[in-house]
Amino acid sequence: MEEAIIFPIYERIEKFKKLGSLKETGPVLAFIHIYLREKTGGKGKVVIKNVARELAKEAIVEEVHIVAGECDIILKVRAKSVFELGQFVAGKLRTIKGIEKTVTSIVLESVKE
């Protein structure tokens, strides 16, 4: 199952390389939008803060933001490679209780940081 998730990301990166849109294969900066199944648990327990705190412990995660809007949490992550990013998404995020869906956007170029 993990390979099915990792390889589409890898294939897209390889396509960008061939087109000349992606010059470097080093560190990867990405933003991950996280959608939760439920925002609160039983007895008013706030699930979103627990998930955010758990994600903040990960070394790959630079920033964790609880947001209003379509998704619930946005992560800024920096991985050593696309493969490491894929492992994080497939191996870690998919195992955290309460996460329903993730959408990952890989940064191709930063204009201002």
QUIMOCOR-V276222 format. One line per field, one symbol per residue. psi: psi as a letter, one per 40 degrees, with the letter a starting at -180 (. if undefined). Layout:
psi=???
This chain:
psi=ddddddddddddddddddeeehdiebihhihhhhhididiaifehhddddddddddehddhdihhhiiadidihihihididdddddddddddeehhdhdiihhhhhdhhdh.
